[in-house]
Amino acid sequence: MDLRYVDGGQTLYLRSAKFELAVTAEAQHPQFPAPLVIGASIASLVVVLLVLCMFTMVIRRRQSLPGLSLSGTGDALDRSTIREATRNFSEANVIGEGGYSVVYRGQLRDGTMVAVKRLKKYYLTDKGKEDFSREVGVMSTLRHVNLAKLLYYCREEDEWILVYELMENRSLNLYIFGEENGFRSSLNWAQRLEIIGGVAVGVEFLHSKGVIHRDLNPGNILVSDTWHPKITDFATMKLFIDEKTNPALVLMPGYLAPEYSGEWALTYKCDVYSFGVVLLEIVSGRKRTDTPTLLLQAWELWDQRRIRELLDPEVAEPEGDLLSRLVRCIQIGLLCVQRLPEDRPTVTEVVELLTNTSSQLLTPQRPTQLFSIDTPGLSRTIRSDQHLPRGSQ
């Protein structure tokens, strides 16, 4: 110790033989100041607990706020702001409606255009709130160019609202089934192939995060102003680690894999099946719910090398390399809709087959024609070699 830097005096210690010192053992070895140390430790622990309590209160307070920013701006979004953005949920601002929600076009005060998804009152059950919370929890952490971006949510009394980025071109439905305003002819073959590839990449990303969308259909695929697809509507998605089935859930008929619609067996291959149906709808312009035999027709035309008869007649006939890509794309779609899950590729394999045109394709088997019978809370499937129940059509 440098004594020049010690203020207030100093104590010097000298090593010496014990017998030379007229001191007690207690003086030689002062007792450890236990009361002082224990008191300081208790005080420190109290401070730490107070900080943790304050942190927990802040988190709970933020979770109980009417709205919470998920975009990093830090601005809370409450019901009054959403009402202003949608002109008090004006019917003129409605851009879509599903079984559980109504979607409005909105404009925030900073000029940002948004899609406001407002849950219907009858869906505010425990199950509906659970789906809402799951969608917020998952979509606030997932970011991908082929997924619609969740910006905000509002949870205030009887208003449960999700605010997504707005896709001006709206859903894919308009461009593959639309009969008005030339929508179908406006989406050329190159753009359709790009959309198919983008959807596959989006589903691959979901699966890599352990998420099964479970309700993939053209109405749940939005297109941006640059014709990039973005998957949306994640209310029905499932984390693969969660329960695999939910018989009370009513999903879009025509897109459900046979094993799920019949036995509620949910795997990643269910999304692959739905993707295959969507792919064949995109190239044909035919809706499977209007054309129950679509899968069988597609296979027969592909097997007989009559691909042009399957393609959407509203789009100019493709030639050369474009036609070859479409033929390959249709074969991939048919592989995706094979009846047995093990006969379908994974979505990662689908992306590889779509991007690497030199990769070898398997030969798809003839699809088994299925007749879907849907009742509230139940969907079961009957093969074409079985008899339909009396009175069904």
C-alpha positions as CSV (number, residue, x, y, z in Angstrom):
1,M,0.0,0.0,0.0
2,D,1.4,3.4,-1.0
3,L,1.0,5.4,2.2
4,R,1.1,8.7,0.4
5,Y,-2.4,8.1,-0.9
6,V,-4.0,7.1,2.3
7,D,-6.0,9.8,4.1
8,G,-7.0,10.0,7.7
9,G,-4.0,8.0,9.0
10,Q,-3.1,4.4,8.4
11,T,-2.7,1.1,10.3
12,L,0.5,-0.9,9.8
13,Y,0.6,-4.6,10.4
14,L,3.8,-6.4,11.4
15,R,4.2,-10.2,11.2
16,S,5.5,-11.5,14.6
17,A,5.6,-14.6,16.6
18,K,2.4,-15.3,18.5
19,F,4.0,-15.6,21.9
20,E,5.5,-12.1,21.5
21,L,2.2,-10.5,21.3
22,A,0.1,-9.8,24.4
23,V,-3.2,-10.0,22.6
24,T,-6.0,-12.4,22.7
25,A,-6.9,-14.8,19.9
26,E,-10.0,-12.8,19.3
27,A,-8.0,-9.6,18.8
28,Q,-5.8,-11.4,16.4
29,H,-8.7,-12.6,14.4
30,P,-11.5,-10.0,14.4
31,Q,-15.0,-11.5,14.0
32,F,-16.5,-11.2,10.5
33,P,-19.1,-8.3,10.5
34,A,-22.0,-10.6,9.7
35,P,-24.8,-8.2,10.8
36,L,-23.5,-5.5,8.5
37,V,-23.1,-7.8,5.5
38,I,-26.5,-9.5,6.0
39,G,-28.2,-6.1,6.3
40,A,-26.6,-4.9,3.1
41,S,-27.6,-8.1,1.3
42,I,-31.2,-7.8,2.4
43,A,-31.3,-4.2,1.2
44,S,-29.8,-5.2,-2.2
45,L,-32.4,-8.0,-2.6
46,V,-35.2,-5.6,-1.8
47,V,-34.0,-3.1,-4.4
48,V,-33.8,-5.9,-7.0
49,L,-37.3,-7.1,-6.2
50,L,-38.6,-3.6,-6.4
51,V,-37.0,-3.1,-9.9
52,L,-38.5,-6.5,-11.1
53,C,-41.9,-5.5,-9.8
54,M,-41.8,-2.2,-11.5
55,F,-40.7,-3.9,-14.8
56,T,-43.6,-6.4,-14.5
57,M,-46.1,-3.6,-13.9
58,V,-44.8,-1.8,-17.0
59,I,-45.2,-4.9,-19.1
60,R,-48.7,-5.6,-17.8
61,R,-49.7,-2.1,-18.3
62,R,-48.5,-2.1,-21.9
63,Q,-50.4,-5.4,-22.5
64,S,-53.6,-3.9,-21.1
65,L,-53.3,-0.8,-23.3
66,P,-56.0,-0.4,-26.0
67,G,-53.4,-0.7,-28.7
68,L,-49.7,-1.7,-29.0
69,S,-47.3,-0.7,-31.7
70,L,-45.6,-3.6,-33.4
71,S,-43.8,-1.6,-36.1
72,G,-41.2,-0.1,-33.9
73,T,-42.7,3.4,-34.0
74,G,-43.7,3.3,-30.3
75,D,-47.2,4.9,-31.0
76,A,-50.1,3.2,-29.3
77,L,-53.2,2.7,-31.6
78,D,-56.5,3.0,-29.8
79,R,-60.1,2.5,-30.9
80,S,-60.7,6.2,-31.6
81,T,-57.7,6.3,-34.0
82,I,-59.0,3.3,-35.9
83,R,-62.5,4.7,-36.1
84,E,-61.0,7.9,-37.6
85,A,-58.9,5.9,-40.0
86,T,-61.9,3.9,-41.3
87,R,-64.4,6.7,-41.1
88,N,-66.1,5.0,-38.2
89,F,-66.0,1.6,-39.9
90,S,-67.9,2.9,-43.0
91,E,-69.4,0.3,-45.3
92,A,-67.8,2.2,-48.1
93,N,-64.4,1.3,-46.7
94,V,-65.1,-2.5,-46.6
95,I,-62.7,-4.4,-48.8
96,G,-63.3,-7.9,-47.6
97,E,-65.3,-10.0,-45.3
98,G,-64.9,-13.5,-43.9
99,G,-66.7,-15.8,-41.5
100,Y,-65.0,-14.2,-38.5
101,S,-64.1,-10.7,-39.5
102,V,-64.6,-7.7,-41.7
103,V,-61.7,-5.9,-43.4
104,Y,-61.7,-2.1,-43.9
105,R,-59.4,0.2,-45.9
106,G,-58.0,2.8,-43.5
107,Q,-55.6,5.7,-43.6
108,L,-53.7,6.7,-40.5
109,R,-52.9,10.3,-39.5
110,D,-49.4,10.0,-41.0
111,G,-50.9,9.0,-44.3
112,T,-50.1,5.3,-44.0
113,M,-52.7,3.1,-45.8
114,V,-53.7,0.1,-43.8
115,A,-56.1,-2.9,-43.8
116,V,-58.1,-3.0,-40.6
117,K,-59.4,-6.5,-39.7
118,R,-62.2,-6.2,-37.2
119,L,-63.4,-9.3,-35.5
120,K,-67.2,-9.9,-35.5
121,K,-68.8,-9.6,-32.1
122,Y,-70.1,-13.2,-32.1
123,Y,-66.5,-14.4,-32.6
124,L,-65.3,-12.8,-29.3
125,T,-65.6,-16.1,-27.5
126,D,-62.8,-17.6,-25.5
127,K,-61.7,-19.5,-28.6
128,G,-61.8,-16.4,-30.8
129,K,-59.8,-14.5,-28.3
130,E,-57.3,-17.3,-28.2
131,D,-56.9,-17.3,-31.9
132,F,-56.6,-13.5,-31.9
133,S,-53.8,-13.6,-29.2
134,R,-52.0,-16.4,-31.1
135,E,-52.1,-14.4,-34.3
136,V,-50.7,-11.3,-32.6
137,G,-48.1,-13.3,-30.8
138,V,-46.8,-15.1,-33.8
139,M,-47.2,-12.3,-36.5
140,S,-45.5,-9.7,-34.3
141,T,-42.3,-11.8,-34.5
142,L,-42.5,-13.2,-38.0
143,R,-41.2,-10.9,-40.8
144,H,-40.9,-12.1,-44.4
145,V,-41.4,-10.5,-47.8
146,N,-44.1,-13.1,-48.6
147,L,-46.1,-12.6,-45.4
148,A,-48.5,-9.7,-44.8
149,K,-47.0,-7.4,-42.1
150,L,-48.9,-6.9,-38.9
151,L,-48.5,-3.3,-37.8
152,Y,-50.7,-2.8,-34.8
153,Y,-53.5,-4.4,-32.8
154,C,-56.3,-2.9,-30.7
155,R,-57.9,-4.8,-27.9
156,E,-60.3,-2.5,-26.1
157,E,-63.5,-3.8,-24.5
158,D,-65.6,-5.4,-27.3
159,E,-63.2,-4.3,-30.1
160,W,-60.6,-6.7,-31.2
161,I,-58.8,-5.4,-34.2
162,L,-55.7,-6.3,-36.3
163,V,-54.0,-3.6,-38.5
164,Y,-52.0,-5.0,-41.4
165,E,-50.2,-3.3,-44.2
166,L,-52.6,-2.6,-47.1
167,M,-52.2,-4.4,-50.4
168,E,-53.7,-2.2,-53.0
169,N,-54.3,-5.0,-55.5
170,R,-56.2,-6.9,-52.8
171,S,-56.5,-10.7,-52.9
172,L,-55.5,-13.2,-55.6
173,N,-59.1,-14.2,-55.9
174,L,-59.8,-11.2,-58.1
175,Y,-57.1,-12.0,-60.6
176,I,-57.7,-15.7,-61.2
177,F,-61.5,-15.9,-60.8
178,G,-62.6,-12.3,-61.4
179,E,-65.0,-11.9,-64.4
180,E,-65.2,-8.1,-64.3
181,N,-62.9,-5.3,-65.3
182,G,-60.4,-7.7,-67.1
183,F,-58.7,-8.7,-63.9
184,R,-58.0,-12.2,-65.1
185,S,-56.4,-11.1,-68.3
186,S,-54.3,-8.5,-66.5
187,L,-52.3,-11.2,-64.7
188,N,-50.0,-12.7,-67.3
189,W,-48.3,-16.1,-67.2
190,A,-44.9,-14.8,-66.0
191,Q,-46.6,-13.0,-63.2
192,R,-48.7,-16.1,-62.2
193,L,-45.5,-18.2,-62.1
194,E,-43.8,-15.6,-59.9
195,I,-46.8,-15.6,-57.5
196,I,-46.8,-19.4,-57.3
197,G,-43.1,-19.3,-56.4
198,G,-43.5,-16.5,-53.9
199,V,-46.4,-18.4,-52.1
200,A,-44.2,-21.5,-51.9
201,V,-41.4,-19.5,-50.3
202,G,-43.8,-17.9,-47.8
203,V,-45.1,-21.3,-46.7
204,E,-41.6,-22.7,-46.5
205,F,-40.7,-19.8,-44.1
206,L,-43.8,-20.6,-41.9
207,H,-42.8,-24.2,-41.7
208,S,-39.2,-23.4,-40.8
209,K,-40.7,-21.5,-37.8
210,G,-42.9,-24.4,-36.8
211,V,-46.1,-22.8,-38.0
212,I,-48.8,-24.5,-40.1
213,H,-51.1,-22.0,-41.8
214,R,-54.0,-24.5,-42.2
215,D,-56.2,-22.3,-44.3
216,L,-54.3,-21.5,-47.5
217,N,-56.5,-20.4,-50.3
218,P,-56.5,-17.6,-52.9
219,G,-58.6,-15.4,-50.7
220,N,-55.8,-15.5,-48.1
221,I,-53.1,-14.5,-50.6
222,L,-52.7,-10.7,-51.2
223,V,-50.8,-9.2,-54.1
224,S,-48.8,-6.0,-53.8
225,D,-48.6,-3.2,-56.4
226,T,-45.6,-5.0,-57.8
227,W,-47.4,-8.4,-57.9
228,H,-45.6,-10.0,-55.1
229,P,-47.8,-12.4,-53.1
230,K,-48.2,-12.0,-49.4
231,I,-49.9,-14.7,-47.3
232,T,-52.4,-13.4,-44.7
233,D,-55.2,-14.5,-42.4
234,F,-53.3,-16.4,-39.7
235,A,-56.3,-16.8,-37.3
236,T,-56.4,-20.5,-38.0
237,M,-52.7,-21.2,-38.0
238,K,-51.2,-23.7,-35.6
239,L,-47.9,-23.9,-34.0
240,F,-46.8,-27.5,-34.6
241,I,-46.0,-28.0,-31.0
242,D,-49.6,-27.1,-30.1
243,E,-52.6,-29.4,-30.3
244,K,-52.8,-30.9,-33.8
245,T,-56.5,-30.9,-34.3
246,N,-59.6,-28.9,-33.7
247,P,-62.8,-30.5,-34.9
248,A,-64.9,-27.4,-34.0
249,L,-63.0,-25.3,-36.6
250,V,-64.7,-24.6,-39.9
251,L,-62.2,-24.1,-42.7
252,M,-62.5,-23.4,-46.4
253,P,-63.8,-26.5,-48.2
254,G,-61.9,-27.7,-51.2
255,Y,-58.5,-26.9,-49.9
256,L,-58.3,-29.3,-47.0
257,A,-56.0,-32.4,-47.2
258,P,-58.0,-35.7,-47.2
259,E,-56.3,-36.8,-43.9
260,Y,-57.3,-33.6,-42.2
261,S,-60.8,-33.3,-43.4
262,G,-61.5,-36.9,-42.7
263,E,-59.4,-37.8,-39.7
264,W,-58.2,-34.4,-38.3
265,A,-54.6,-35.5,-38.9
266,L,-52.7,-32.3,-39.1
267,T,-49.1,-32.1,-40.5
268,Y,-47.0,-29.8,-42.6
269,K,-48.2,-31.8,-45.7
270,C,-51.7,-30.4,-45.2
271,D,-50.3,-27.0,-46.2
272,V,-48.6,-28.6,-49.2
273,Y,-51.9,-30.1,-50.3
274,S,-53.6,-26.7,-50.1
275,F,-50.8,-25.1,-52.0
276,G,-51.2,-27.7,-54.8
277,V,-54.9,-26.8,-55.1
278,V,-54.1,-23.1,-55.2
279,L,-51.4,-23.7,-57.9
280,L,-53.8,-25.5,-60.1
281,E,-56.4,-22.8,-59.7
282,I,-53.9,-20.1,-60.6
283,V,-53.0,-21.8,-63.9
284,S,-56.5,-22.9,-64.8
285,G,-58.6,-19.9,-63.6
286,R,-61.1,-22.5,-62.2
287,K,-62.2,-22.5,-58.6
288,R,-62.2,-25.9,-57.0
289,T,-65.3,-25.2,-55.0
290,D,-67.1,-24.6,-58.3
291,T,-65.3,-27.4,-60.1
292,P,-65.1,-30.4,-57.7
293,T,-63.4,-32.5,-60.4
294,L,-60.6,-29.9,-61.0
295,L,-57.8,-32.2,-59.6
296,L,-58.9,-35.1,-61.7
297,Q,-59.3,-33.0,-64.8
298,A,-55.9,-31.5,-64.4
299,W,-54.3,-34.9,-64.0
300,E,-56.1,-36.3,-67.1
301,L,-55.1,-33.3,-69.3
302,W,-51.5,-33.5,-68.1
303,D,-51.4,-37.2,-68.6
304,Q,-52.7,-36.8,-72.1
305,R,-50.4,-34.0,-72.9
306,R,-53.3,-31.6,-73.5
307,I,-52.0,-28.9,-71.2
308,R,-53.3,-26.0,-73.2
309,E,-56.8,-27.1,-72.5
310,L,-56.2,-26.7,-68.8
311,L,-54.7,-23.2,-69.0
312,D,-56.9,-20.1,-68.2
313,P,-58.3,-19.1,-71.6
314,E,-58.5,-15.4,-70.4
315,V,-54.7,-15.2,-70.7
316,A,-52.8,-15.2,-74.0
317,E,-51.4,-18.6,-74.9
318,P,-47.9,-19.2,-73.7
319,E,-45.1,-20.3,-76.0
320,G,-41.6,-21.7,-75.8
321,D,-39.9,-21.7,-72.4
322,L,-43.0,-20.2,-70.7
323,L,-45.1,-23.2,-71.8
324,S,-42.4,-25.6,-70.6
325,R,-42.4,-23.9,-67.2
326,L,-46.2,-24.1,-66.9
327,V,-46.1,-27.8,-67.8
328,R,-43.5,-28.5,-65.1
329,C,-45.5,-26.3,-62.6
330,I,-48.7,-28.3,-63.2
331,Q,-46.8,-31.5,-62.6
332,I,-45.5,-30.1,-59.3
333,G,-49.1,-29.1,-58.3
334,L,-50.3,-32.6,-59.0
335,L,-47.6,-34.1,-56.8
336,C,-48.7,-31.7,-54.0
337,V,-52.3,-33.0,-54.1
338,Q,-51.5,-36.7,-53.9
339,R,-54.0,-38.4,-51.5
340,L,-51.3,-39.9,-49.2
341,P,-49.1,-37.4,-47.3
342,E,-46.0,-39.5,-47.9
343,D,-46.5,-39.2,-51.7
344,R,-46.4,-35.4,-51.5
345,P,-43.1,-33.4,-51.5
346,T,-42.2,-31.1,-48.6
347,V,-42.6,-27.4,-49.2
348,T,-38.8,-27.1,-49.3
349,E,-38.7,-29.7,-52.0
350,V,-41.5,-27.8,-53.8
351,V,-39.4,-24.6,-53.8
352,E,-36.4,-26.5,-55.1
353,L,-38.5,-28.1,-57.9
354,L,-39.9,-24.7,-58.9
355,T,-36.6,-22.9,-59.0
356,N,-34.3,-25.6,-60.3
357,T,-35.8,-26.6,-63.6
358,S,-33.2,-29.3,-64.1
359,S,-34.2,-31.3,-61.1
360,Q,-36.0,-34.6,-61.7
361,L,-39.8,-34.8,-61.1
362,L,-41.7,-37.8,-60.0
363,T,-44.8,-39.0,-61.9
364,P,-48.0,-38.0,-60.0
365,Q,-50.6,-40.7,-59.5
366,R,-54.2,-40.2,-60.6
367,P,-56.0,-38.3,-57.9
368,T,-58.9,-40.0,-56.1
369,Q,-61.9,-37.9,-56.6
370,L,-63.3,-36.7,-53.3
371,F,-66.7,-35.3,-52.6
372,S,-66.6,-32.9,-49.6
373,I,-69.6,-32.8,-47.3
374,D,-69.3,-29.8,-44.9
375,T,-71.5,-29.1,-41.9
376,P,-71.0,-26.6,-39.1
377,G,-68.0,-27.7,-37.1
378,L,-67.5,-30.9,-39.2
379,S,-66.0,-31.7,-42.5
380,R,-65.6,-35.3,-43.8
381,T,-64.7,-36.7,-47.1
382,I,-66.1,-39.5,-49.2
383,R,-64.3,-41.2,-52.0
384,S,-65.8,-41.6,-55.4
385,D,-66.1,-45.3,-55.0
386,Q,-68.3,-44.9,-51.9
387,H,-72.0,-44.2,-51.9
388,L,-73.1,-40.7,-51.0
389,P,-75.6,-40.3,-48.2
390,R,-79.2,-40.1,-49.3
391,G,-80.2,-36.5,-50.0
392,S,-76.7,-35.2,-50.6
393,Q,-75.7,-33.7,-53.9
